[in-house]
């Protein structure tokens, strides 16, 4: 029995809310300093990590079928 689109809606909404919370300016300010991780500025590394996590969660939620 395949999941309907409505069954995925709460999970996708939660992922969208999480992504929003992780990139709002007050939270981003915690990572905006001169440090580097493997030669990449901390803020850029953080944004890339958040982006990858959000896409991964959407893929997991959206990929659930049967």
C-alpha positions in Angstrom: 0.0 0.0 0.0 1.6 3.3 -1.1 1.7 6.3 1.1 -0.5 9.2 0.0 0.9 12.6 -0.5 -0.9 13.8 2.7 1.0 11.3 4.8 4.3 12.9 3.9 3.1 16.5 4.5 3.8 16.7 8.2 7.4 15.4 7.7 8.1 17.8 4.9 6.7 20.7 6.9 8.9 19.8 9.8 12.0 19.6 7.6 11.1 23.0 6.1 10.7 24.5 9.6 14.0 23.0 10.7 15.8 24.4 7.7 14.3 27.8 8.3 15.3 27.8 12.0 18.8 26.7 11.2 19.4 29.6 8.8 17.8 32.6 10.6 20.2 35.4 11.3 20.3 35.1 15.1 21.3 31.4 14.8 23.8 32.1 11.9 25.6 34.7 14.1 26.9 31.8 16.2 28.9 30.6 13.3 30.0 33.9 11.8 33.6 34.2 13.0 37.0 34.1 11.4 37.8 30.4 12.1 38.2 27.8 9.3 37.4 24.1 9.0 39.7 22.4 6.5 40.4 25.8 4.9 36.7 26.7 4.5 35.2 29.5 6.6 33.0 28.2 9.4 29.9 30.0 8.2 30.2 28.5 4.7 30.8 25.0 6.1 27.8 25.4 8.4 25.5 26.5 5.6 26.7 23.7 3.3 26.1 21.2 6.1 22.6 22.5 6.8 21.8 22.4 3.1 23.0 18.8 2.8 21.0 17.7 5.9 17.8 19.3 4.6 18.1 17.8 1.2 18.9 14.4 2.7 15.9 14.5 5.0 13.6 15.5 2.1 15.0 12.6 0.1 14.4 10.2 2.9 10.8 11.4 3.5 10.0 11.8 -0.2 11.6 8.5 -1.1 9.4 6.4 1.2 7.1 4.4 -1.0 5.6 1.0 -0.3 
